[in-house]
Amino acid sequence: MRLIRTAVAALALVTLAAVGTACGEEDTAGPKAGSDHLPDKLAGVELDPAPDVTDATLPRADDGSAFSFVPEAGDVQLVYFGYTACPDICPTTLSDLRNALKSIGKTAAGHVRVAMATIDPRRDSSVVLSGYLQSFFGDGVALRTDDDSQLQAAATAFGATYEAKYPNQGEPQVSHSTYLYAVDHTGHVVVAWPFGTTAADMAHDLELLLHREKEGAQ
């Protein structure tokens, strides 16, 4: 238990340094064009031990049902904590991910699930958040709760941080860590990509993670 807390704390320390204010069909493990990483080495941040998010849940924005972050065997779940009014970091990250999924091809991309949890529920209604995410990913799952303790618990499980302030005068002040997280079928965060990770590196990592999932299922 102490090791898990240490791992989450380590990721939190790294994410704090990257806080953003207002801000083929082939199934192989080889690197995509543009990625200079070795075939068996992930480009993103790996933690040992990896944070366990098995018990973390958030409500789906569409129907309020509990969403588990644990994907089925053979799949990879991607999770992002952000908000729709983010002027640059969030749309850039989601655009890069969309390009990465196109790069690995429909067959491989069909095993990648995408979910986004808003850290600005006051402005991100269910309709707004769902429409925003689906403009990038037609099958993306929008997650939203007005219960900040529930949101904090989920974010902490991943090692994510955020802050939202709503002054009586002036614009809301929202900041958040900028990592995109990948979860395997065991419920562990196997890699975290900081803002600025290229689409090629994301594609490289996704192919490697899917290859590992496939190998583990055999």
NUMI-769138 format. One line per field, with one value per residue: residue in three letters; x, y, z of N, C-alpha, C in turn. Coordinates in nm, 4 decimals. Layout:
residu	c(ALA	...)
n_xx	c(X	...)
n_yy	c(Y	...)
n_zz	c(Z	...)
ca_xx	c(X	...)
ca_yy	c(Y	...)
ca_zz	c(Z	...)
c_xx	c(X	...)
c_yy	c(Y	...)
c_zz	c(Z	...)
END
This chain:
residu	c(MET	ARG	LEU	ILE	ARG	THR	ALA	VAL	ALA	ALA	LEU	ALA	LEU	VAL	THR	LEU	ALA	ALA	VAL	GLY	THR	ALA	CYS	GLY	GLU	GLU	ASP	THR	ALA	GLY	PRO	LYS	ALA	GLY	SER	ASP	HIS	LEU	PRO	ASP	LYS	LEU	ALA	GLY	VAL	GLU	LEU	ASP	PRO	ALA	PRO	ASP	VAL	THR	ASP	ALA	THR	LEU	PRO	ARG	ALA	ASP	ASP	GLY	SER	ALA	PHE	SER	PHE	VAL	PRO	GLU	ALA	GLY	ASP	VAL	GLN	LEU	VAL	TYR	PHE	GLY	TYR	THR	ALA	CYS	PRO	ASP	ILE	CYS	PRO	THR	THR	LEU	SER	ASP	LEU	ARG	ASN	ALA	LEU	LYS	SER	ILE	GLY	LYS	THR	ALA	ALA	GLY	HIS	VAL	ARG	VAL	ALA	MET	ALA	THR	ILE	ASP	PRO	ARG	ARG	ASP	SER	SER	VAL	VAL	LEU	SER	GLY	TYR	LEU	GLN	SER	PHE	PHE	GLY	ASP	GLY	VAL	ALA	LEU	ARG	THR	ASP	ASP	ASP	SER	GLN	LEU	GLN	ALA	ALA	ALA	THR	ALA	PHE	GLY	ALA	THR	TYR	GLU	ALA	LYS	TYR	PRO	ASN	GLN	GLY	GLU	PRO	GLN	VAL	SER	HIS	SER	THR	TYR	LEU	TYR	ALA	VAL	ASP	HIS	THR	GLY	HIS	VAL	VAL	VAL	ALA	TRP	PRO	PHE	GLY	THR	THR	ALA	ALA	ASP	MET	ALA	HIS	ASP	LEU	GLU	LEU	LEU	LEU	HIS	ARG	GLU	LYS	GLU	GLY	ALA	GLN)
n_xx	c(0.0829	0.1952	0.3837	0.2241	0.1064	0.3366	0.4057	0.1898	0.2197	0.4620	0.3982	0.2211	0.3918	0.5402	0.3405	0.2632	0.4599	0.3903	0.1568	-0.1291	-0.2562	-0.5702	-0.5906	-0.2811	-0.3737	-0.2278	-0.1319	0.1043	0.4040	0.5879	0.7677	0.5973	0.6163	0.8147	0.8454	1.1075	1.1589	1.2533	1.1300	1.0304	1.0029	0.8258	0.7192	0.6042	0.5496	0.6359	0.5369	0.6532	0.5632	0.2711	-0.0015	-0.3069	-0.6253	-0.8558	-1.0720	-1.1728	-1.4281	-1.6509	-1.9429	-2.1181	-2.1730	-2.3974	-2.6025	-2.5662	-2.4815	-2.2485	-1.9124	-1.6555	-1.3021	-1.1613	-1.0735	-1.1914	-1.0234	-0.7607	-0.8160	-0.7432	-0.7802	-0.8134	-0.7743	-0.8666	-0.8364	-0.9911	-1.1253	-1.3906	-1.3679	-1.1039	-0.8401	-0.6218	-0.4451	-0.6092	-0.7683	-0.5527	-0.4202	-0.6246	-0.6608	-0.4107	-0.4217	-0.6360	-0.5192	-0.3206	-0.4694	-0.5804	-0.3501	-0.2716	-0.4584	-0.7883	-0.8537	-0.6797	-0.7332	-0.9912	-0.9766	-0.9172	-1.0297	-1.1772	-1.2044	-1.3215	-1.2996	-1.4604	-1.3183	-1.4399	-1.7236	-1.9228	-1.9482	-1.9363	-2.1856	-2.3762	-2.4574	-2.2948	-2.0334	-2.0425	-2.0924	-1.8604	-1.6496	-1.7260	-1.6893	-1.4312	-1.3967	-1.6135	-1.7204	-1.6439	-1.6431	-1.8024	-1.7448	-1.8864	-1.9382	-2.1028	-2.0167	-1.7541	-1.5815	-1.5974	-1.4931	-1.2362	-1.1386	-1.1250	-0.9446	-0.7170	-0.6545	-0.5432	-0.3332	-0.3685	-0.4110	-0.6026	-0.7649	-1.0305	-1.1640	-1.4169	-1.4629	-1.6545	-1.6475	-1.5126	-1.3363	-1.3707	-1.1186	-0.9246	-0.7208	-0.5114	-0.3467	-0.1638	-0.1701	-0.2371	-0.3825	-0.3190	-0.4841	-0.4646	-0.6120	-0.5963	-0.6490	-0.4526	-0.2531	-0.0640	0.0920	0.1631	0.1024	0.2568	0.1613	0.2353	0.3441	0.4015	0.1832	0.2867	0.4441	0.2456	0.1012	0.2947	0.3207	0.0599	0.0347	0.2282	0.1239	-0.1195	-0.0191	0.1043	-0.1227	-0.2505	-0.0626	-0.0712	-0.3234	-0.3048)
n_yy	c(-0.1196	0.1195	0.1486	0.1936	0.4378	0.5911	0.5790	0.7111	0.9592	1.0316	1.0619	1.2711	1.4759	1.5051	1.5801	1.8248	1.9875	2.0154	2.1551	2.2887	2.6035	2.7873	2.7228	0.2130	-0.0788	-0.2718	-0.4779	-0.4364	-0.4219	-0.2402	0.0749	0.3773	0.5823	0.8648	0.8389	0.8032	0.6052	0.2916	-0.0291	-0.1887	-0.0183	0.2139	0.5440	0.7282	0.8290	0.5946	0.4253	0.2555	0.0833	0.0629	0.2932	0.1822	0.1845	0.0501	0.0642	0.3143	0.5303	0.7207	0.9170	0.8633	1.1141	1.1083	0.9364	0.9108	0.6735	0.4562	0.4644	0.2459	0.2463	0.0356	-0.1527	-0.4088	-0.7261	-0.7172	-0.4677	-0.1113	0.1498	0.4941	0.7897	1.1192	1.4205	1.7204	2.0235	2.1857	2.4566	2.5058	2.6684	2.5767	2.3529	2.1207	2.0827	2.0496	1.8213	1.6265	1.6380	1.5487	1.2884	1.1893	1.1908	1.0026	0.7692	0.7422	0.6856	0.4291	0.2661	0.1299	-0.1245	-0.1713	0.0673	0.0210	-0.1149	0.0638	0.2650	0.5790	0.8239	1.1210	1.3269	1.5997	1.8785	2.1024	2.1236	2.3113	2.4780	2.2948	2.1335	1.8264	1.7958	1.9819	1.8833	1.6200	1.6693	1.8075	1.6186	1.4167	1.5421	1.4990	1.2223	0.9872	0.7786	0.8398	0.8577	1.0703	1.2065	1.3173	1.4945	1.6610	1.6394	1.7244	1.5851	1.3260	1.3561	1.4431	1.2146	1.0294	1.1602	1.1718	0.9012	0.8531	1.0261	1.2772	1.6364	1.9303	2.2552	2.4734	2.7890	3.0269	3.3366	3.6176	3.8324	3.8699	3.6258	3.2641	3.0731	2.8216	2.5373	2.2572	1.9363	1.7954	1.5409	1.2513	0.9465	0.5942	0.2905	-0.0512	-0.3872	-0.4854	-0.2810	-0.0928	0.2020	0.2193	0.3816	0.7304	1.0184	1.3245	1.6686	1.7712	1.5411	1.3680	1.2776	1.0623	0.9343	0.8655	0.6859	0.4895	0.3949	0.3025	0.0915	-0.0776	-0.1268	-0.2522	-0.4744	-0.6008	-0.6555	-0.8363	-1.0416	-1.1183	-1.2271	-1.4656)
n_zz	c(0.0000	0.0768	-0.1235	-0.3467	-0.2800	-0.2851	-0.5532	-0.6757	-0.5584	-0.6660	-0.9358	-0.9119	-0.8334	-1.0652	-1.2427	-1.1420	-1.2283	-1.4839	-1.5086	-1.6645	-1.7232	-1.7343	-1.9025	-4.1641	-4.0548	-3.9336	-3.6583	-3.4637	-3.2605	-3.3263	-3.3665	-3.4615	-3.7587	-3.7124	-3.4422	-3.2150	-3.0372	-2.8877	-3.0013	-2.7874	-2.5768	-2.3884	-2.4719	-2.3059	-1.9568	-1.7175	-1.4217	-1.1338	-0.8608	-1.0754	-1.0512	-0.9073	-1.0285	-0.9962	-0.8158	-0.8570	-0.9731	-1.1844	-1.2621	-1.5697	-1.8115	-1.9713	-1.8704	-1.5990	-1.4859	-1.3155	-1.4144	-1.4899	-1.4837	-1.5767	-1.8487	-2.0807	-2.1187	-2.3504	-2.4420	-2.4185	-2.1935	-2.2151	-2.0288	-1.9492	-1.7709	-1.7854	-1.9348	-2.1172	-2.1862	-2.1985	-2.3510	-2.5061	-2.4202	-2.3653	-2.6136	-2.7907	-2.6932	-2.7228	-2.9982	-3.0864	-2.9890	-3.1365	-3.3915	-3.3461	-3.3090	-3.5617	-3.6965	-3.6112	-3.7225	-3.8009	-3.6946	-3.4730	-3.3315	-3.2614	-3.0273	-2.8349	-2.5807	-2.5000	-2.2515	-2.0958	-1.8178	-1.6755	-1.5088	-1.4535	-1.3837	-1.3355	-1.5549	-1.7601	-1.8742	-1.9012	-2.1669	-2.3032	-2.2443	-2.3472	-2.6200	-2.6864	-2.6412	-2.8190	-3.0571	-3.1104	-3.0684	-3.1699	-3.0180	-2.7644	-2.4047	-2.1907	-1.8712	-1.5702	-1.2647	-0.9964	-0.7460	-0.5698	-0.4008	-0.4926	-0.7482	-0.6833	-0.5553	-0.7662	-0.9380	-0.7741	-0.7515	-0.9978	-0.9899	-1.0777	-1.0777	-1.0001	-1.0121	-0.9554	-0.9626	-0.8943	-0.9101	-0.7841	-0.9526	-1.2778	-1.4854	-1.4615	-1.2936	-1.3873	-1.3557	-1.4349	-1.4149	-1.6862	-1.7997	-2.0013	-1.9443	-1.9589	-1.9138	-1.8271	-1.8605	-1.6068	-1.4425	-1.3898	-1.4186	-1.6863	-1.8439	-1.8715	-2.0536	-2.0946	-2.1610	-2.4876	-2.5819	-2.8762	-3.1526	-3.2886	-3.0944	-2.9115	-3.0708	-3.1106	-2.8448	-2.7948	-2.9770	-2.8745	-2.6166	-2.6832	-2.8105	-2.5949	-2.4426	-2.6115	-2.6145	-2.3490	-2.3349	-2.4565)
ca_xx	c(0.0000	0.2858	0.4467	0.1268	0.0964	0.4602	0.4000	0.0944	0.2800	0.5671	0.3340	0.1642	0.5006	0.5760	0.2314	0.2604	0.5547	0.3334	0.0203	-0.1717	-0.3507	-0.6744	-0.5153	-0.2623	-0.4467	-0.1375	-0.1285	0.2416	0.4596	0.6953	0.7468	0.5394	0.7028	0.8209	0.8823	1.2459	1.1711	1.2731	1.0026	0.9798	1.0135	0.7211	0.7667	0.5470	0.5995	0.5969	0.5592	0.6707	0.4480	0.1726	-0.1206	-0.4219	-0.7484	-0.9652	-1.1868	-1.2144	-1.5394	-1.7162	-2.0690	-2.1259	-2.2485	-2.5231	-2.7097	-2.5336	-2.4387	-2.1083	-1.8188	-1.5319	-1.1873	-1.0949	-1.1239	-1.1925	-0.8948	-0.7348	-0.8393	-0.6733	-0.8662	-0.7449	-0.8504	-0.8150	-0.9052	-0.9780	-1.2505	-1.4190	-1.3291	-0.9578	-0.8115	-0.5137	-0.3899	-0.7048	-0.7935	-0.4309	-0.3994	-0.7254	-0.6315	-0.2954	-0.4674	-0.7160	-0.4245	-0.2525	-0.5623	-0.5874	-0.2220	-0.2583	-0.5554	-0.9196	-0.8582	-0.6153	-0.8042	-1.1154	-0.9502	-0.8793	-1.1451	-1.1403	-1.2971	-1.2765	-1.3712	-1.4474	-1.2825	-1.5129	-1.8636	-2.0137	-1.9714	-1.9497	-2.3063	-2.3658	-2.4712	-2.1747	-1.9181	-2.0590	-2.0747	-1.7193	-1.5676	-1.7638	-1.6366	-1.3006	-1.4116	-1.7560	-1.7606	-1.5819	-1.7329	-1.7883	-1.7669	-1.9149	-2.0031	-2.1052	-1.9613	-1.6104	-1.5080	-1.5928	-1.3984	-1.1039	-1.0970	-1.0870	-0.8230	-0.6068	-0.6192	-0.4567	-0.2219	-0.4016	-0.4426	-0.6790	-0.8201	-1.1276	-1.2120	-1.5200	-1.4777	-1.7791	-1.6213	-1.4046	-1.3479	-1.3309	-0.9766	-0.9176	-0.5910	-0.5111	-0.2317	-0.1863	-0.1401	-0.3349	-0.3476	-0.3587	-0.5118	-0.4786	-0.7271	-0.5812	-0.6856	-0.3333	-0.2066	0.0601	0.1724	0.1001	0.1645	0.2476	0.1292	0.3475	0.3756	0.3583	0.0902	0.3677	0.4815	0.1229	0.0721	0.3957	0.2868	-0.0661	0.0609	0.3020	0.0310	-0.2135	0.0591	0.1189	-0.2552	-0.2735	0.0275	-0.1204	-0.4484	-0.2768)
ca_yy	c(0.0000	0.2328	0.1632	0.2528	0.5798	0.6531	0.5919	0.8160	1.0855	1.0645	1.1125	1.4016	1.5723	1.5297	1.6505	1.9626	2.0612	2.0294	2.2047	2.3831	2.6991	2.8300	2.6639	0.0955	-0.1888	-0.3698	-0.4837	-0.4708	-0.3457	-0.1578	0.2186	0.4448	0.6810	0.9874	0.8076	0.7549	0.5153	0.1508	-0.1010	-0.2452	0.0848	0.3148	0.6816	0.8046	0.8116	0.4699	0.4221	0.1220	0.0152	0.1463	0.3220	0.0940	0.2639	-0.0471	0.1047	0.4505	0.5419	0.8505	0.9016	0.8997	1.2384	1.0884	0.8736	0.9099	0.5419	0.4513	0.4221	0.1864	0.2775	-0.0894	-0.2036	-0.5534	-0.7827	-0.6918	-0.3269	-0.0107	0.2633	0.6216	0.8780	1.2561	1.5150	1.8514	2.0994	2.2267	2.5955	2.5106	2.7283	2.5193	2.2247	2.0110	2.0508	2.0012	1.6827	1.5413	1.6333	1.4603	1.1516	1.1518	1.1588	0.8772	0.6594	0.7262	0.6299	0.2856	0.1931	0.1053	-0.2490	-0.1462	0.1754	-0.0346	-0.1701	0.1760	0.3402	0.7144	0.8885	1.2508	1.3740	1.7437	1.9336	2.2295	2.0844	2.4257	2.5258	2.1801	2.0535	1.6956	1.8153	2.0510	1.7949	1.5083	1.7209	1.8429	1.4987	1.3428	1.6119	1.4373	1.0763	0.9600	0.6853	0.8800	0.8597	1.1909	1.1798	1.4435	1.4891	1.7852	1.6040	1.7447	1.4807	1.2108	1.3898	1.4440	1.0767	0.9685	1.2258	1.1299	0.7634	0.8585	1.1165	1.4031	1.7486	2.0363	2.3583	2.5575	2.8987	3.1048	3.4631	3.6915	3.9157	3.8184	3.4931	3.1492	3.0395	2.6756	2.4804	2.1113	1.8633	1.7803	1.4049	1.1589	0.8206	0.4681	0.1870	-0.1846	-0.4640	-0.5143	-0.1606	-0.0164	0.3052	0.1637	0.4901	0.8625	1.1053	1.4665	1.7584	1.7849	1.4105	1.3701	1.1742	0.9457	0.8638	0.8035	0.5705	0.3891	0.3357	0.2299	-0.0353	-0.1616	-0.1693	-0.3483	-0.5961	-0.6651	-0.7079	-0.9534	-1.1474	-1.1626	-1.3022	-1.5964)
ca_zz	c(0.0000	0.0836	-0.2537	-0.4379	-0.2466	-0.3307	-0.6987	-0.7074	-0.5174	-0.7621	-1.0562	-0.8794	-0.8352	-1.2040	-1.3076	-1.0956	-1.3106	-1.6179	-1.4936	-1.7669	-1.6692	-1.8271	-2.0053	-4.1198	-3.9968	-3.8749	-3.5124	-3.4311	-3.1494	-3.3787	-3.3537	-3.5761	-3.8208	-3.6351	-3.3047	-3.2088	-2.9228	-2.9194	-3.0149	-2.6628	-2.4729	-2.3968	-2.4802	-2.1963	-1.8203	-1.6516	-1.2773	-1.0780	-0.9188	-1.1442	-0.9706	-0.9260	-1.0319	-1.0027	-0.7349	-0.8924	-1.0673	-1.2010	-1.3369	-1.7106	-1.8282	-2.0437	-1.7927	-1.4564	-1.4374	-1.2739	-1.5178	-1.4406	-1.5671	-1.6120	-1.9762	-2.0997	-2.1603	-2.4912	-2.4699	-2.3395	-2.1588	-2.2010	-1.9403	-1.9466	-1.6835	-1.8472	-1.9407	-2.2548	-2.2103	-2.2049	-2.4808	-2.5854	-2.3783	-2.3851	-2.7545	-2.8556	-2.6502	-2.7841	-3.1418	-3.1046	-2.9675	-3.2539	-3.4992	-3.3102	-3.3345	-3.7071	-3.7403	-3.5834	-3.8024	-3.7404	-3.6173	-3.3442	-3.2629	-3.2090	-2.8936	-2.7486	-2.5295	-2.4571	-2.1575	-2.0459	-1.6993	-1.6617	-1.3782	-1.4527	-1.4037	-1.3274	-1.6914	-1.8506	-1.8553	-1.9666	-2.3117	-2.3517	-2.2349	-2.4408	-2.7554	-2.7035	-2.6549	-2.9397	-3.1747	-3.1327	-3.0700	-3.1754	-2.9130	-2.6379	-2.2890	-2.1092	-1.7294	-1.5023	-1.1346	-0.9187	-0.6160	-0.5831	-0.3289	-0.5825	-0.8542	-0.6231	-0.5299	-0.8937	-0.9858	-0.6876	-0.7855	-1.1157	-0.9679	-1.1443	-0.9911	-1.0664	-0.9255	-1.0246	-0.8800	-0.9610	-0.8383	-0.8085	-1.0692	-1.3607	-1.5441	-1.3786	-1.2983	-1.3876	-1.3912	-1.4183	-1.4660	-1.8301	-1.8434	-2.0558	-1.8781	-2.0221	-1.8136	-1.8860	-1.8120	-1.4637	-1.3685	-1.3542	-1.5114	-1.7402	-1.8989	-1.8683	-2.1531	-2.0618	-2.2717	-2.5794	-2.6402	-3.0157	-3.1972	-3.3256	-2.9721	-2.8596	-3.1559	-3.0756	-2.7157	-2.8059	-3.0444	-2.7812	-2.5112	-2.7407	-2.8337	-2.4645	-2.4064	-2.6951	-2.5677	-2.2189	-2.3503	-2.5181)
c_xx	c(0.0867	0.3520	0.3532	0.1137	0.2202	0.4581	0.3067	0.1516	0.3867	0.5086	0.2761	0.2718	0.5406	0.4685	0.2268	0.3548	0.5000	0.1909	-0.0096	-0.2731	-0.4419	-0.6298	-0.4324	-0.3465	-0.3579	-0.1394	0.0094	0.2876	0.5723	0.6646	0.6837	0.6399	0.6989	0.8550	1.0227	1.2677	1.1854	1.1404	0.9445	0.9846	0.9058	0.7811	0.7186	0.6094	0.5456	0.6274	0.5690	0.6697	0.3493	0.0527	-0.2371	-0.5497	-0.8720	-1.0900	-1.2378	-1.3292	-1.5842	-1.8453	-2.0525	-2.2129	-2.3851	-2.6349	-2.6816	-2.4899	-2.2892	-2.0211	-1.6924	-1.4190	-1.1126	-1.1530	-1.1279	-1.0526	-0.8779	-0.7529	-0.7524	-0.7684	-0.7811	-0.8335	-0.7842	-0.9005	-0.8828	-1.1107	-1.2676	-1.3770	-1.1777	-0.9176	-0.7076	-0.4731	-0.4850	-0.7317	-0.6706	-0.4046	-0.4975	-0.7046	-0.5139	-0.3360	-0.5500	-0.6248	-0.3511	-0.3414	-0.5800	-0.4626	-0.2141	-0.3623	-0.6807	-0.9225	-0.7988	-0.6910	-0.9352	-1.1008	-0.9051	-1.0035	-1.0972	-1.2473	-1.2354	-1.3634	-1.3516	-1.4095	-1.3478	-1.6624	-1.9620	-2.0471	-1.9937	-2.0737	-2.2866	-2.3695	-2.3452	-2.0552	-1.9266	-2.0361	-1.9293	-1.6352	-1.5990	-1.7244	-1.4964	-1.3127	-1.5605	-1.8062	-1.6962	-1.6853	-1.7030	-1.8265	-1.7832	-1.9814	-1.9980	-2.0475	-1.8093	-1.5289	-1.4959	-1.4921	-1.2557	-1.0513	-1.0506	-0.9566	-0.7010	-0.5610	-0.5235	-0.3294	-0.2435	-0.4339	-0.5212	-0.7238	-0.9146	-1.1810	-1.3095	-1.5431	-1.6097	-1.7667	-1.5043	-1.4301	-1.3112	-1.1818	-0.9619	-0.7783	-0.5959	-0.3805	-0.2648	-0.1574	-0.2624	-0.2917	-0.3988	-0.3698	-0.5274	-0.5906	-0.7142	-0.6168	-0.5678	-0.2999	-0.0693	0.1493	0.0925	0.1758	0.1490	0.2095	0.2535	0.3934	0.3203	0.2591	0.1661	0.4072	0.3600	0.0906	0.1680	0.3579	0.1581	-0.0446	0.1353	0.2094	-0.0678	-0.1438	0.0753	-0.0130	-0.2842	-0.1882	-0.0220	-0.2452	-0.4252	-0.2345)
c_yy	c(0.1251	0.2578	0.2299	0.4020	0.6547	0.6775	0.7042	0.9517	1.1287	1.1218	1.2503	1.5087	1.6065	1.6122	1.7954	2.0489	2.0866	2.0797	2.3053	2.4771	2.7433	2.7926	2.7205	0.0007	-0.2878	-0.3619	-0.5304	-0.3868	-0.2549	-0.0099	0.2770	0.5435	0.8095	0.9639	0.7495	0.6602	0.3703	0.0768	-0.1502	-0.1467	0.1904	0.4545	0.7644	0.7725	0.6811	0.4790	0.2775	0.1315	0.1131	0.1711	0.2301	0.1778	0.1746	0.0010	0.2452	0.4459	0.6872	0.8294	0.9390	1.0248	1.2142	1.0315	0.8642	0.7759	0.5432	0.3954	0.3683	0.2171	0.1524	-0.1437	-0.3564	-0.5992	-0.7626	-0.5471	-0.2382	0.1057	0.3882	0.7176	1.0147	1.3412	1.6553	1.9255	2.1618	2.3689	2.6126	2.5613	2.6562	2.3775	2.1083	1.9823	1.9998	1.8548	1.5889	1.5303	1.5403	1.3140	1.1031	1.1139	1.0278	0.7574	0.6356	0.6554	0.4789	0.2024	0.1551	-0.0194	-0.2290	-0.0407	0.1274	-0.0959	-0.0629	0.2538	0.4757	0.7705	1.0202	1.2919	1.5250	1.7824	2.0718	2.2027	2.2012	2.4791	2.4120	2.0989	1.9199	1.7095	1.8782	1.9570	1.6811	1.5538	1.7525	1.7184	1.4243	1.4153	1.5600	1.2860	1.0434	0.8691	0.7190	0.8888	0.9824	1.1586	1.3119	1.4187	1.6269	1.7639	1.6139	1.6393	1.3555	1.2345	1.3886	1.3027	1.0084	1.0279	1.1804	0.9884	0.7599	0.9384	1.2509	1.5107	1.8524	2.1377	2.4445	2.6620	2.9832	3.2351	3.5325	3.7829	3.8574	3.6759	3.3834	3.1207	2.8888	2.6305	2.3303	2.0523	1.8159	1.6409	1.3327	1.0205	0.6997	0.3598	0.0527	-0.2618	-0.5048	-0.3933	-0.0764	0.0861	0.2626	0.2686	0.6191	0.9526	1.2514	1.5478	1.7786	1.6531	1.4067	1.2582	1.0467	0.8655	0.7983	0.6774	0.4562	0.3173	0.2538	0.0945	-0.1311	-0.2136	-0.2729	-0.4814	-0.6730	-0.7254	-0.8366	-1.0712	-1.2046	-1.2468	-1.4414	-1.7009)
c_zz	c(0.0000	-0.0509	-0.3527	-0.4110	-0.2968	-0.4803	-0.7386	-0.6723	-0.6162	-0.8891	-1.0312	-0.8834	-0.9776	-1.2722	-1.2655	-1.1779	-1.4496	-1.6115	-1.6025	-1.7081	-1.7804	-1.9662	-2.1066	-4.0476	-3.9231	-3.7238	-3.4705	-3.3139	-3.1958	-3.3657	-3.4787	-3.6321	-3.7392	-3.4895	-3.3035	-3.0915	-2.9682	-2.9216	-2.8830	-2.5467	-2.4930	-2.3973	-2.3617	-2.0621	-1.7621	-1.5028	-1.2301	-0.9253	-0.9824	-1.0534	-1.0079	-0.9180	-1.0394	-0.9305	-0.7667	-0.9939	-1.0750	-1.2794	-1.4849	-1.7234	-1.8919	-1.9579	-1.6429	-1.4014	-1.4072	-1.3862	-1.4535	-1.5379	-1.6131	-1.7426	-1.9790	-2.1420	-2.3104	-2.5304	-2.3814	-2.3167	-2.1413	-2.1225	-1.9349	-1.8545	-1.7410	-1.8459	-2.0782	-2.2866	-2.2156	-2.3443	-2.5665	-2.5472	-2.4075	-2.5331	-2.8284	-2.8209	-2.7190	-2.9347	-3.1707	-3.0873	-3.0863	-3.3707	-3.4727	-3.3406	-3.4848	-3.7573	-3.7206	-3.6577	-3.7262	-3.6529	-3.4789	-3.2646	-3.2036	-3.0713	-2.7951	-2.7101	-2.4791	-2.3647	-2.1117	-1.9285	-1.6876	-1.5196	-1.3618	-1.4730	-1.3980	-1.4661	-1.7901	-1.8162	-1.9261	-2.1180	-2.3700	-2.3541	-2.3360	-2.5846	-2.7854	-2.7278	-2.7839	-3.0677	-3.2079	-3.1517	-3.0625	-3.0656	-2.7786	-2.5263	-2.2035	-1.9651	-1.6552	-1.3673	-1.0708	-0.7789	-0.6229	-0.5095	-0.4150	-0.6947	-0.8018	-0.6008	-0.6579	-0.9454	-0.9051	-0.7190	-0.9043	-1.0903	-1.0342	-1.0412	-1.0697	-0.9631	-1.0087	-0.9271	-0.9609	-0.8833	-0.8728	-0.9297	-1.1480	-1.4081	-1.4449	-1.3980	-1.2804	-1.4299	-1.3650	-1.4681	-1.6070	-1.8838	-1.9003	-2.0095	-1.9571	-1.9152	-1.8832	-1.8182	-1.6654	-1.3781	-1.3250	-1.4626	-1.5623	-1.8043	-1.8891	-1.9650	-2.1127	-2.1843	-2.3577	-2.6371	-2.7818	-3.0467	-3.2329	-3.2025	-2.9069	-2.9389	-3.1259	-2.9468	-2.7221	-2.8731	-2.9515	-2.6705	-2.5627	-2.7699	-2.7018	-2.4181	-2.4829	-2.6495	-2.4353	-2.2274	-2.4067	-2.4149)
END
